[in-house]
Amino acid sequence: MHRVCKARARVAAIKAPRAPYSTFTDNSFMFDTSFKLLLRRLGLILGLYMLLRVVFFCFHYSTFAEADAMETLLAFLHGLRFDVAAIIITNSLFIVLSLLPAGNTLHPRYQRLLKWVFVLSNAPFIALALVDVEFFSFIGRRSSNELFTITNDITNQLGQLLSNYWYLGLAFLLLVLCLVKLYPKAPAAPAVTASVWKRSLCLLLVAAFAVFGIRGGWQLKPLRPSHAFVLEPPSLGHLTLNTPFTFIKSVGKAQLEEKHYYSTEEELLAALPFNPDQYKQQDVEQKRENIVIIILEGFAAEYVGALNNGKGYTPFLDSLATQGVLFENAFANGRKSIEALPSILASIPSLMQEPFITSPYQANELYGLGHALQQEGYRTAMFHGAANGTMGFNDFARAAGIQEYYGLDEYPSTLRASDFDGQWGIFDEPYLRYVSKELTTFQEPFMATLFTLSSHQPYTIPYKYKGRFPKGKLNIHESIGYADFALREFFAAASREPWYKNTLFILTADHTQESISPAYQNELGHYRVPLLLFHPSKDLGDVNETQVIQHTDIMPTVTDYLNISVDKVLPFGRSVFDDNSSGRALLYNGNAWFMVQQDEVTELTQDNQVRFYTLADMAPAPSAEQQLKAYVQYFINGMIGNKLYFYNE
């Protein structure tokens, strides 16, 4: 009897409606519940993106310091537009699976699958955003698909990157853990599912709103990074953007789009302030002097005492400036090491999103300083104490006419272990000593390019020199002092060699680094580097030290100084010995092109807006806009068509 009662009770329980499921038997209720869950889950990601923006703002406060509180708040609010677009794109699969018209999407097993899709869809982009917390300091803009181009370098340096940026890895793990723990849970699954047509219709409506969100509104052109730069100061555009958005928008965007500011080539060339025959040497005796170009890693102008009323970390470079020509208004053409080499060795500025070395145009015709000097019997070489292949330097050097490349592999194996910095390559002091000895074996005349590395992050210096150099207020300052000391030792050693007195030295930096001085915390300050000409045994003449110069001026300066005629010329550089011009510099910050001149700066945005920044009592020169547009069109269309050069017959 007892067994019969228990059996009847089980049957009654089975037949009775289940209270938790009673409100979900209608299909529309299922969709409503799934939709509300989706909004809550995407809202979690939206909040996370805003948190990452706050962190980004705190890390780079100096970049946005000139903006007032209201402008900064507007940048945060405007950023929601880009966050929504990025979140919809990265979570598109999750959205579709969450609102699938068929089946029971609230079933516990299905919900566990959705949770995995959600976490795996968002974790990589959280990592990208965290990378930019530090990487922005190096490149001055949100990252794009250029990260793919340095994959080998990241892999090779993974150990030191993890040790120096461990807190980013920890932050990533904590954020992913929060994502898992705070992920909104679904209620109990309904037992009945009905027809799918209503859910299909609702999914289509959601898809329409998703397209609207990805486009960023009803405007003619879909949302793109340049739309972030609508506030003043323009630097707030970097705060408005998020790295997942800029990364996604750059994927598959390798090709440049032609510019048509000028309808004919004749009009374009007429607008360029350039004469292809200007430096064509005729019946002039050539100088048979050596050329040594020293590229100092991370030496921003801010760190050089001679450029800042004696306040700096470069006592030797300051002393060298008293014997040579140190230019007060020198600019790098880019923000990264990989952008410096084309500018310095081939007079190609960095006027596109991707560095020339890794761009689709890297196979374009190239005529570098090495080619010009080889034709005159020079031996050409490049020295860089990092691993061979770093940033593609060795391949580019060869493409630019450099015959020999000396990297970590060529450094004496017996010294490699003791002189290795544990991160990138050989410490500057022993490496520069090695370079000095190697150059003594070269037959003159020669041209050598030397790229230092100890003042590269993580700014390691030999243990025996700990405490010898001022630590300053930034991590890089102590390594700048060490690199300057290594430079002193190099010149001391070189001065005892027979080739020294017959050599023109050109010293500059590849790019700037962190800044604490308000004078350099602006758009132009991010590009200001030292550029010094020094000759041990001659006066270089009455050179205008206040003229505006840039990295692309180095190649024409060398050929002009040596009285060498070149077969091919580019319009982006000029000789610093040219007395007929006060100079200019061409820059690109990822959103706009700039032309810096003595008394004004001209800006050309990607949507063809032109702005002028001049001295208070001056009107902008009408020719400035024409010239900048001509430079941009010549560069971009020349890259696309592989027709950059003027040819000297």
C-alpha positions as CSV (number, residue, x, y, z in Angstrom):
1,M,0.0,0.0,0.0
2,H,2.8,2.4,0.9
3,R,4.5,1.7,-2.5
4,V,1.3,2.4,-4.4
5,C,0.9,5.8,-2.6
6,K,4.5,6.7,-3.5
7,A,4.0,5.7,-7.1
8,R,0.8,7.8,-7.3
9,A,2.6,10.7,-5.8
10,R,5.3,10.5,-8.4
11,V,2.8,10.4,-11.2
12,A,1.0,13.4,-9.7
13,A,4.2,15.3,-9.5
14,I,5.1,14.6,-13.1
15,K,1.6,15.7,-14.3
16,A,1.6,18.8,-12.1
17,P,2.9,22.1,-13.8
18,R,6.4,23.1,-12.7
19,A,6.2,26.5,-11.0
20,P,9.5,27.9,-12.2
21,Y,8.7,27.2,-15.8
22,S,5.1,28.3,-15.8
23,T,5.8,31.8,-17.1
24,F,8.0,30.6,-20.0
25,T,5.8,28.3,-22.0
26,D,5.0,31.0,-24.5
27,N,7.7,31.6,-27.0
28,S,7.6,35.4,-26.8
29,F,8.5,35.2,-23.1
30,M,11.5,33.1,-23.9
31,F,12.7,35.7,-26.4
32,D,12.1,38.6,-24.0
33,T,14.1,36.8,-21.3
34,S,16.9,36.0,-23.7
35,F,17.0,39.6,-25.0
36,K,17.1,41.1,-21.5
37,L,19.9,38.7,-20.6
38,L,21.8,39.7,-23.8
39,L,21.5,43.4,-22.9
40,R,22.8,42.8,-19.4
41,R,25.7,40.8,-20.6
42,L,26.7,43.3,-23.3
43,G,26.2,46.0,-20.7
44,L,28.9,44.2,-18.6
45,I,31.3,44.5,-21.5
46,L,30.4,48.2,-22.1
47,G,31.2,48.9,-18.5
48,L,34.5,47.1,-18.8
49,Y,35.4,49.2,-21.9
50,M,34.7,52.4,-19.9
51,L,36.8,51.1,-17.1
52,L,39.7,50.5,-19.5
53,R,39.2,54.0,-20.8
54,V,39.5,55.4,-17.3
55,V,42.7,53.4,-16.8
56,F,44.0,54.6,-20.2
57,F,43.3,58.2,-19.2
58,C,45.1,57.8,-15.9
59,F,48.2,56.3,-17.5
60,H,48.4,59.0,-20.2
61,Y,47.1,62.0,-18.2
62,S,49.8,64.3,-19.5
63,T,48.6,63.7,-23.1
64,F,45.2,65.1,-22.2
65,A,46.2,67.6,-19.6
66,E,45.5,70.6,-21.7
67,A,41.8,69.7,-22.0
68,D,39.4,71.0,-19.4
69,A,37.0,68.8,-17.4
70,M,34.0,69.3,-19.6
71,E,35.9,68.4,-22.8
72,T,37.3,65.3,-21.1
73,L,33.9,64.2,-20.0
74,L,32.6,64.7,-23.6
75,A,35.4,62.5,-24.8
76,F,34.3,59.8,-22.4
77,L,30.7,60.1,-23.5
78,H,31.6,60.2,-27.2
79,G,33.6,57.0,-26.7
80,L,30.4,55.1,-26.0
81,R,29.7,55.4,-29.7
82,F,32.9,53.5,-30.6
83,D,32.5,51.1,-27.7
84,V,29.1,50.0,-28.9
85,A,30.4,49.5,-32.4
86,A,33.3,47.4,-31.2
87,I,31.2,45.4,-28.8
88,I,28.6,44.5,-31.5
89,I,31.3,43.4,-33.9
90,T,33.3,41.3,-31.5
91,N,30.2,39.7,-30.0
92,S,28.3,39.2,-33.2
93,L,28.4,35.4,-32.9
94,F,27.3,35.6,-29.3
95,I,24.4,37.8,-30.2
96,V,23.1,35.4,-32.8
97,L,23.5,32.4,-30.6
98,S,21.8,34.2,-27.7
99,L,18.7,34.9,-29.8
100,L,18.6,31.8,-32.0
101,P,15.0,31.4,-33.3
102,A,15.0,27.6,-32.9
103,G,15.4,25.5,-29.8
104,N,15.5,26.2,-26.1
105,T,18.2,28.9,-25.7
106,L,17.7,29.1,-21.9
107,H,18.6,25.4,-21.3
108,P,21.4,25.2,-18.8
109,R,23.7,23.2,-21.1
110,Y,23.2,25.8,-23.9
111,Q,23.8,28.6,-21.5
112,R,27.1,27.1,-20.5
113,L,28.1,27.1,-24.2
114,L,27.1,30.7,-24.5
115,K,29.2,31.7,-21.5
116,W,32.3,30.2,-23.2
117,V,31.5,32.0,-26.4
118,F,31.1,35.2,-24.5
119,V,34.4,35.0,-22.7
120,L,36.5,33.8,-25.7
121,S,35.0,36.5,-27.9
122,N,36.0,39.3,-25.5
123,A,39.2,38.2,-23.8
124,P,41.5,38.8,-26.8
125,F,40.2,42.4,-27.2
126,I,40.5,43.1,-23.5
127,A,44.2,42.0,-23.9
128,L,44.6,44.5,-26.9
129,A,43.2,47.3,-24.8
130,L,45.5,46.6,-22.0
131,V,48.5,46.4,-24.3
132,D,47.8,50.0,-25.4
133,V,47.9,51.2,-21.9
134,E,51.7,51.0,-22.4
135,F,52.2,50.8,-26.1
136,F,50.5,54.2,-26.6
137,S,53.5,55.8,-25.0
138,F,55.7,54.5,-27.8
139,I,53.5,55.2,-30.9
140,G,51.3,58.1,-29.8
141,R,48.1,56.5,-31.2
142,R,45.8,53.5,-30.6
143,S,47.2,50.3,-32.0
144,S,46.0,48.9,-35.4
145,N,46.8,45.7,-37.2
146,E,50.5,46.8,-37.1
147,L,50.7,44.4,-34.1
148,F,50.7,41.6,-36.6
149,T,53.9,43.0,-38.2
150,I,55.9,42.8,-34.9
151,T,54.7,39.3,-33.9
152,N,58.2,37.9,-34.2
153,D,59.7,40.6,-32.0
154,I,57.0,40.1,-29.4
155,T,57.6,36.3,-29.4
156,N,61.4,36.8,-29.1
157,Q,61.0,39.3,-26.3
158,L,58.1,37.6,-24.5
159,G,60.1,36.8,-21.4
160,Q,61.2,40.3,-20.8
161,L,57.8,41.7,-21.7
162,L,56.1,39.5,-19.2
163,S,58.7,40.4,-16.5
164,N,58.4,44.2,-17.1
165,Y,54.7,44.4,-17.8
166,W,53.6,41.6,-15.4
167,Y,50.9,44.0,-14.0
168,L,49.2,44.0,-17.4
169,G,49.1,40.3,-17.4
170,L,47.7,40.3,-13.9
171,A,45.1,42.9,-14.9
172,F,44.1,40.8,-17.8
173,L,43.5,37.7,-15.6
174,L,41.6,39.7,-13.1
175,L,39.3,41.3,-15.8
176,V,38.6,37.9,-17.4
177,L,37.9,36.5,-13.9
178,C,35.5,39.4,-13.3
179,L,33.9,38.7,-16.7
180,V,33.3,35.1,-15.6
181,K,32.0,35.9,-12.1
182,L,29.8,38.8,-13.1
183,Y,28.3,37.1,-16.1
184,P,24.5,37.4,-15.6
185,K,22.9,34.0,-15.2
186,A,19.8,32.7,-16.9
187,P,16.6,31.6,-15.1
188,A,15.4,28.0,-15.3
189,A,14.7,26.9,-18.8
190,P,11.1,26.5,-20.1
191,A,9.8,23.1,-21.0
192,V,8.0,24.0,-24.1
193,T,9.1,25.8,-27.3
194,A,6.7,27.0,-30.0
195,S,6.9,28.2,-33.6
196,V,10.0,30.3,-34.5
197,W,8.6,33.0,-36.7
198,K,8.1,35.6,-33.9
199,R,11.6,35.0,-32.6
200,S,13.0,35.2,-36.2
201,L,11.3,38.5,-36.7
202,C,12.7,39.8,-33.4
203,L,16.2,38.6,-34.4
204,L,16.0,40.6,-37.6
205,L,15.0,43.7,-35.7
206,V,18.0,43.2,-33.4
207,A,20.2,42.7,-36.4
208,A,19.0,46.0,-37.9
209,F,19.8,47.9,-34.7
210,A,23.2,46.1,-34.6
211,V,24.1,47.4,-38.1
212,F,23.0,50.9,-36.9
213,G,25.3,50.5,-33.9
214,I,28.3,49.3,-36.0
215,R,27.8,52.2,-38.4
216,G,27.7,54.6,-35.5
217,G,24.6,56.3,-36.7
218,W,22.8,57.3,-39.9
219,Q,25.7,59.3,-41.4
220,L,26.8,58.7,-45.0
221,K,30.1,57.1,-44.1
222,P,30.4,54.3,-41.5
223,L,32.1,55.1,-38.2
224,R,35.9,55.2,-38.5
225,P,38.8,56.4,-36.2
226,S,38.9,59.9,-37.7
227,H,35.4,60.5,-36.4
228,A,36.8,60.5,-32.9
229,F,38.8,63.6,-33.5
230,V,36.1,66.2,-33.3
231,L,36.9,67.7,-29.9
232,E,39.5,70.2,-28.9
233,P,42.3,69.6,-28.2
234,P,42.6,66.9,-30.9
235,S,44.5,64.6,-28.6
236,L,41.1,63.7,-26.9
237,G,40.4,61.6,-30.0
238,H,42.8,59.0,-28.6
239,L,40.8,58.9,-25.4
240,T,37.5,58.6,-27.3
241,L,38.7,55.6,-29.3
242,N,39.2,52.1,-28.0
243,T,41.8,49.7,-29.2
244,P,39.5,46.9,-30.3
245,F,37.7,49.4,-32.6
246,T,41.0,50.7,-34.2
247,F,42.3,47.2,-34.5
248,I,39.2,45.9,-36.2
249,K,39.0,48.8,-38.6
250,S,42.6,48.3,-39.7
251,V,42.2,44.6,-40.6
252,G,42.1,44.3,-44.3
253,K,42.8,48.0,-44.8
254,A,46.4,47.6,-46.1
255,Q,45.8,49.5,-49.3
256,L,46.0,53.3,-49.5
257,E,43.3,55.3,-51.2
258,E,44.4,57.7,-53.9
259,K,44.2,61.5,-53.3
260,H,43.0,63.9,-55.9
261,Y,43.6,67.4,-54.5
262,Y,45.2,68.2,-57.9
263,S,43.6,66.9,-61.0
264,T,46.8,66.9,-63.1
265,E,50.4,65.9,-62.5
266,E,51.5,69.3,-63.7
267,E,49.4,71.1,-61.1
268,L,50.7,68.7,-58.4
269,L,54.3,69.3,-59.2
270,A,53.8,73.0,-59.5
271,A,52.5,73.0,-55.9
272,L,55.5,71.1,-54.5
273,P,58.2,73.5,-53.2
274,F,60.9,71.3,-54.8
275,N,63.3,71.6,-57.6
276,P,64.7,68.1,-58.7
277,D,67.9,69.7,-60.0
278,Q,68.6,71.7,-56.9
279,Y,71.2,69.3,-55.5
280,K,72.5,68.0,-58.8
281,Q,76.3,68.5,-58.6
282,Q,78.1,69.5,-61.8
283,D,81.8,69.9,-62.2
284,V,82.4,70.1,-58.4
285,E,85.1,68.2,-56.7
286,Q,83.7,65.5,-54.5
287,K,84.7,65.1,-50.8
288,R,86.0,61.7,-50.0
289,E,85.0,61.8,-46.3
290,N,83.5,59.2,-44.1
291,I,79.9,59.5,-42.9
292,V,78.8,58.0,-39.6
293,I,75.1,58.3,-38.7
294,I,74.4,57.6,-35.0
295,I,70.7,56.9,-34.2
296,L,70.2,57.1,-30.4
297,E,67.3,55.0,-29.1
298,G,64.6,57.1,-27.5
299,F,66.7,60.3,-27.1
300,A,63.8,62.8,-27.0
301,A,64.8,66.5,-27.3
302,E,63.4,66.9,-23.8
303,Y,66.3,64.9,-22.4
304,V,69.0,66.9,-24.0
305,G,70.5,69.7,-21.8
306,A,71.7,71.8,-24.7
307,L,68.1,72.1,-25.9
308,N,66.7,72.9,-22.5
309,N,68.8,75.5,-20.9
310,G,71.2,73.0,-19.5
311,K,68.6,70.8,-17.9
312,G,69.0,67.3,-19.2
313,Y,70.7,63.9,-18.9
314,T,73.2,64.1,-21.8
315,P,76.4,65.9,-20.6
316,F,78.5,64.5,-23.4
317,L,76.0,65.2,-26.2
318,D,75.8,68.7,-24.7
319,S,79.6,69.2,-24.9
320,L,79.6,67.9,-28.5
321,A,76.9,70.4,-29.4
322,T,79.3,73.3,-28.5
323,Q,81.7,72.0,-31.2
324,G,79.2,71.2,-33.9
325,V,75.8,72.3,-35.1
326,L,72.8,71.3,-33.0
327,F,69.5,72.2,-34.6
328,E,66.8,73.7,-32.3
329,N,63.8,72.6,-34.3
330,A,64.5,69.0,-35.4
331,F,61.7,66.5,-35.8
332,A,61.5,62.7,-36.3
333,N,59.0,61.8,-39.1
334,G,57.5,59.1,-37.0
335,R,56.9,57.8,-33.5
336,K,58.5,54.4,-33.8
337,S,62.0,52.9,-34.4
338,I,60.6,51.0,-37.4
339,E,59.6,54.3,-39.0
340,A,62.9,56.1,-38.4
341,L,65.1,54.0,-40.7
342,P,63.2,54.8,-44.0
343,S,63.2,58.5,-43.1
344,I,66.9,58.6,-42.2
345,L,68.4,56.3,-44.8
346,A,66.0,56.8,-47.7
347,S,64.3,60.1,-47.1
348,I,60.8,58.4,-47.0
349,P,58.7,60.0,-44.3
350,S,56.1,58.0,-42.3
351,L,52.9,59.4,-43.8
352,M,50.7,56.4,-43.7
353,Q,49.2,54.2,-41.0
354,E,51.5,51.3,-41.4
355,P,55.3,51.6,-41.3
356,F,56.9,51.4,-44.8
357,I,59.1,48.4,-43.7
358,T,56.1,46.2,-43.1
359,S,53.6,47.8,-45.5
360,P,52.4,46.3,-48.8
361,Y,54.6,48.8,-50.5
362,Q,57.9,47.6,-49.0
363,A,58.7,46.0,-52.3
364,N,58.4,49.4,-54.1
365,E,61.4,50.9,-55.9
366,L,63.8,52.2,-53.3
367,Y,66.9,54.4,-53.7
368,G,68.7,54.9,-50.4
369,L,71.7,56.7,-49.2
370,G,73.6,53.4,-49.5
371,H,73.0,53.3,-53.2
372,A,74.2,56.9,-53.7
373,L,77.4,56.3,-51.8
374,Q,78.1,52.9,-53.2
375,Q,78.2,54.4,-56.7
376,E,81.0,56.6,-55.4
377,G,83.1,53.7,-54.1
378,Y,81.9,53.9,-50.4
379,R,81.8,50.8,-48.2
380,T,78.4,50.9,-46.4
381,A,77.4,49.2,-43.2
382,M,74.8,49.2,-40.4
383,F,75.4,48.2,-36.8
384,H,72.6,47.3,-34.4
385,G,73.3,45.2,-31.3
386,A,69.9,43.6,-31.2
387,A,68.9,40.2,-32.7
388,N,69.2,40.0,-36.4
389,G,65.9,40.6,-38.0
390,T,64.6,42.9,-35.3
391,M,61.9,45.1,-36.9
392,G,63.1,44.1,-40.3
393,F,66.1,46.4,-40.0
394,N,68.5,44.1,-41.7
395,D,66.2,43.6,-44.7
396,F,65.5,47.3,-45.1
397,A,69.2,48.2,-44.7
398,R,70.0,46.0,-47.7
399,A,67.1,47.4,-49.7
400,A,68.5,50.9,-49.0
401,G,71.9,50.0,-50.4
402,I,73.7,49.1,-47.2
403,Q,76.1,46.4,-48.1
404,E,76.8,44.9,-44.6
405,Y,74.6,44.4,-41.6
406,Y,76.2,43.8,-38.1
407,G,73.7,42.5,-35.6
408,L,73.8,40.3,-32.5
409,D,74.9,37.3,-34.6
410,E,78.0,39.1,-35.8
411,Y,79.1,40.2,-32.3
412,P,82.0,38.1,-31.0
413,S,80.6,35.0,-29.5
414,T,83.2,35.0,-26.7
415,L,81.8,38.3,-25.4
416,R,78.1,37.8,-26.2
417,A,77.1,36.3,-22.9
418,S,78.9,38.8,-20.7
419,D,77.8,41.9,-22.7
420,F,74.2,40.8,-23.3
421,D,71.6,43.0,-21.5
422,G,69.3,40.1,-20.9
423,Q,66.6,41.6,-23.0
424,W,67.3,43.1,-26.5
425,G,71.0,42.8,-27.2
426,I,74.4,44.1,-26.3
427,F,74.8,47.0,-23.9
428,D,75.8,50.2,-25.5
429,E,79.2,50.7,-24.0
430,P,80.8,47.4,-25.2
431,Y,78.9,47.5,-28.4
432,L,80.1,51.0,-29.4
433,R,83.6,50.0,-28.4
434,Y,83.2,47.1,-30.8
435,V,81.9,49.3,-33.6
436,S,84.9,51.7,-33.2
437,K,87.3,48.8,-33.7
438,E,85.4,47.4,-36.7
439,L,85.3,50.8,-38.5
440,T,89.1,50.9,-38.2
441,T,89.2,47.8,-40.4
442,F,87.1,49.5,-43.1
443,Q,88.8,51.0,-46.2
444,E,88.0,54.7,-46.5
445,P,85.7,56.3,-47.5
446,F,82.9,54.5,-45.7
447,M,79.4,55.2,-44.5
448,A,78.2,53.5,-41.3
449,T,74.9,53.7,-39.5
450,L,74.9,52.9,-35.8
451,F,71.7,52.3,-33.9
452,T,72.0,52.1,-30.0
453,L,69.6,50.2,-27.8
454,S,70.3,50.5,-24.1
455,S,67.8,53.4,-23.7
456,H,65.0,51.1,-25.0
457,Q,62.5,49.8,-22.6
458,P,63.1,48.2,-20.1
459,Y,66.0,50.6,-19.8
460,T,68.5,48.2,-18.5
461,I,72.0,49.3,-17.7
462,P,75.0,47.2,-16.5
463,Y,75.0,46.4,-12.8
464,K,78.4,48.0,-12.3
465,Y,76.9,51.4,-13.3
466,K,73.9,51.3,-11.0
467,G,73.7,54.6,-9.1
468,R,76.2,56.4,-11.3
469,F,73.7,58.3,-13.5
470,P,70.8,60.5,-12.4
471,K,67.6,58.6,-12.1
472,G,65.5,61.6,-12.9
473,K,61.7,61.4,-12.8
474,L,61.2,58.8,-15.6
475,N,62.4,55.3,-15.9
476,I,64.2,56.1,-19.1
477,H,66.4,58.9,-17.6
478,E,69.0,56.7,-16.0
479,S,69.5,54.7,-19.2
480,I,69.8,58.0,-21.2
481,G,72.7,58.9,-18.9
482,Y,74.3,55.5,-19.5
483,A,73.8,55.7,-23.3
484,D,75.3,59.2,-23.3
485,F,78.3,57.9,-21.3
486,A,78.7,55.0,-23.8
487,L,78.7,57.7,-26.6
488,R,81.5,59.5,-24.8
489,E,83.5,56.3,-24.6
490,F,82.9,55.7,-28.4
491,F,84.2,59.1,-29.4
492,A,87.1,58.8,-27.0
493,A,88.1,55.5,-28.7
494,A,87.3,56.7,-32.2
495,S,89.4,59.9,-31.8
496,R,92.5,57.7,-31.6
497,E,91.7,56.0,-34.9
498,P,93.1,57.3,-38.3
499,W,89.6,57.6,-39.9
500,Y,88.2,59.9,-37.2
501,K,89.4,63.3,-38.4
502,N,88.1,62.6,-41.9
503,T,84.5,61.9,-40.8
504,L,81.2,63.8,-40.6
505,F,79.1,62.6,-37.7
506,I,75.4,63.0,-37.7
507,L,73.6,62.2,-34.4
508,T,69.9,62.0,-34.0
509,A,67.2,59.9,-32.2
510,D,64.8,57.5,-33.7
511,H,61.8,58.9,-31.9
512,T,60.8,60.5,-28.6
513,Q,59.7,58.8,-25.4
514,E,57.8,59.6,-22.3
515,S,57.5,63.3,-21.3
516,I,57.1,65.3,-18.1
517,S,57.7,68.8,-19.5
518,P,54.6,70.8,-20.5
519,A,56.7,72.3,-23.4
520,Y,56.8,68.8,-25.0
521,Q,53.4,67.6,-24.0
522,N,51.7,68.6,-27.3
523,E,51.4,67.3,-30.8
524,L,54.7,68.6,-32.0
525,G,56.6,67.8,-28.8
526,H,56.0,64.1,-29.5
527,Y,58.2,64.4,-32.6
528,R,61.0,66.7,-31.3
529,V,64.4,65.0,-31.4
530,P,68.0,66.2,-31.3
531,L,69.9,66.4,-34.6
532,L,73.6,67.3,-34.5
533,L,76.3,67.6,-37.1
534,F,79.8,67.3,-35.9
535,H,83.2,67.2,-37.7
536,P,86.3,66.8,-35.6
537,S,88.6,68.8,-38.0
538,K,86.6,71.4,-39.7
539,D,84.0,74.1,-39.2
540,L,80.8,73.3,-41.0
541,G,80.2,76.9,-41.9
542,D,77.4,79.3,-41.1
543,V,74.5,76.9,-40.8
544,N,71.2,78.2,-39.6
545,E,70.6,76.3,-36.3
546,T,67.0,77.5,-35.9
547,Q,65.7,76.2,-39.3
548,V,63.1,73.4,-39.1
549,I,64.6,70.1,-40.1
550,Q,63.5,66.5,-40.2
551,H,64.9,63.0,-40.6
552,T,64.2,63.0,-44.3
553,D,66.7,65.9,-44.6
554,I,69.6,63.7,-43.7
555,M,70.1,61.9,-47.0
556,P,70.0,65.1,-49.1
557,T,72.3,66.8,-46.6
558,V,74.9,64.1,-46.9
559,T,74.9,64.0,-50.7
560,D,75.0,67.8,-50.8
561,Y,77.9,68.0,-48.3
562,L,79.9,65.4,-50.3
563,N,79.0,67.1,-53.6
564,I,77.5,63.8,-54.9
565,S,75.0,63.7,-57.7
566,V,72.2,61.2,-57.2
567,D,70.2,59.4,-59.9
568,K,66.9,59.6,-58.1
569,V,65.5,62.2,-55.7
570,L,62.5,62.6,-53.5
571,P,60.7,65.9,-52.6
572,F,60.4,65.2,-48.9
573,G,63.8,66.3,-47.8
574,R,66.3,69.1,-48.3
575,S,69.9,69.9,-47.4
576,V,70.4,71.8,-44.2
577,F,73.2,73.7,-46.0
578,D,70.5,75.2,-48.2
579,D,70.3,78.9,-47.3
580,N,67.3,79.6,-49.4
581,S,64.8,77.8,-47.1
582,S,63.8,77.9,-43.4
583,G,62.9,74.3,-43.7
584,R,59.8,72.2,-42.9
585,A,58.9,68.9,-41.3
586,L,56.1,66.5,-42.4
587,L,54.3,64.4,-39.8
588,Y,51.4,62.0,-39.5
589,N,49.7,61.2,-36.3
590,G,47.3,58.5,-37.5
591,N,44.4,61.0,-38.1
592,A,46.0,64.0,-39.8
593,W,49.0,65.2,-41.7
594,F,51.0,68.2,-40.5
595,M,53.5,70.5,-42.1
596,V,55.7,72.3,-39.6
597,Q,57.3,75.5,-40.8
598,Q,59.2,78.3,-39.0
599,D,56.2,80.4,-38.1
600,E,53.2,78.2,-38.7
601,V,51.9,74.6,-38.6
602,T,49.4,73.4,-41.2
603,E,47.1,70.4,-40.5
604,L,45.2,68.3,-43.1
605,T,42.7,65.8,-41.7
606,Q,41.7,62.6,-43.4
607,D,38.3,64.2,-44.2
608,N,40.2,67.0,-46.0
609,Q,39.7,69.7,-43.3
610,V,42.5,72.2,-43.1
611,R,43.6,74.0,-39.9
612,F,46.4,76.5,-39.4
613,Y,48.3,77.2,-36.2
614,T,50.3,80.4,-36.5
615,L,52.0,83.1,-34.4
616,A,49.4,85.4,-32.9
617,D,50.1,88.4,-35.2
618,M,50.3,86.4,-38.5
619,A,47.8,85.2,-41.1
620,P,48.4,81.8,-42.5
621,A,50.3,81.7,-45.8
622,P,48.0,80.6,-48.7
623,S,50.7,78.4,-50.1
624,A,50.9,76.2,-47.0
625,E,47.7,74.4,-47.6
626,Q,48.6,73.8,-51.3
627,Q,52.0,72.5,-50.4
628,L,50.8,70.1,-47.7
629,K,48.1,68.7,-50.0
630,A,50.7,68.3,-52.7
631,Y,53.0,66.4,-50.4
632,V,50.3,64.1,-49.2
633,Q,49.0,63.4,-52.7
634,Y,52.5,62.9,-54.1
635,F,53.4,60.4,-51.3
636,I,50.2,58.4,-51.3
637,N,49.7,58.2,-55.0
638,G,53.4,57.6,-55.5
639,M,53.3,54.7,-53.0
640,I,50.2,53.2,-54.7
641,G,51.7,53.5,-58.2
642,N,55.3,52.8,-57.2
643,K,56.3,56.2,-58.7
644,L,57.9,58.2,-56.0
645,Y,61.1,59.3,-57.7
646,F,62.2,62.2,-59.8
647,Y,65.0,60.9,-62.2
648,N,68.1,62.9,-62.9
649,E,69.4,62.2,-66.4
